Amino acid sequence: MALLDSDTVDAISINSEGEVVLSVIDELPWDENKHLVLLQDKINAYIRFVESGEILDSYPKAKGKSIVFKVISKFEIDESGMDFINKLKPILSDINIAIRYELFDLNS
């Protein structure tokens, strides 16, 4: 249960644009406020991972690259979840991190 493990970065990669992508694997349905708290805890852990420099120890290829947090959700995000992500965008932008949301399509 990736979202429940707030102290672990679920995946790190470099996308075709040369950005370092830290993926949050969100496997929970959007039916309760607890979900939002779990996502917030996970994002806060990712921020600490980047700001502390631990990302460079774990993934040296990240040096000098743009950082993106990508929330990959198994279930369609609800309005409160999308509001949360949209509110995070300018906050993360201030520390040079982007955030994106993607619905994992089981049919592709």
Residue pairs with C-beta under 8 A, 6 or more apart in sequence:
1 27
1 28
2 8
2 10
2 24
2 25
2 26
2 27
3 24
3 25
3 26
3 27
3 28
3 35
3 38
3 39
3 42
4 38
6 38
6 41
6 42
6 44
6 45
7 45
8 45
9 22
9 45
9 46
9 49
9 58
10 22
10 23
10 24
10 25
11 21
11 22
11 23
11 25
12 20
12 21
12 22
12 23
12 55
12 58
12 59
12 62
13 20
13 21
13 23
14 20
14 21
14 61
14 65
15 21
15 68
18 65
18 66
19 65
19 66
19 67
19 68
19 98
20 55
20 59
20 61
20 62
20 65
20 66
20 67
20 68
21 68
21 69
21 70
22 46
22 49
22 50
22 55
22 67
22 68
22 69
22 70
23 69
23 70
23 71
23 72
24 39
24 42
24 43
24 46
24 69
24 70
24 71
24 72
25 72
26 39
26 71
26 72
26 73
26 74
26 75
27 74
28 35
28 38
28 74
28 75
29 35
29 74
29 75
30 73
30 75
30 76
30 77
30 78
30 80
30 81
31 78
33 80
35 81
36 80
36 81
36 84
39 71
39 81
39 84
40 84
43 69
43 88
43 99
46 69
47 92
47 95
47 97
48 54
49 55
49 58
50 67
50 95
50 97
51 95
55 62
55 67
56 62
56 63
66 96
66 98
67 96
67 97
67 98
68 97
68 98
68 99
68 100
69 92
69 97
69 98
69 99
69 100
70 99
70 100
70 101
70 102
71 77
71 85
71 99
71 100
71 101
71 102
72 102
72 103
72 104
73 101
73 102
73 103
73 104
74 104
74 106
75 103
76 103
77 85
77 101
77 103
82 101
85 99
85 101
88 99
89 98
89 99
92 98
92 99
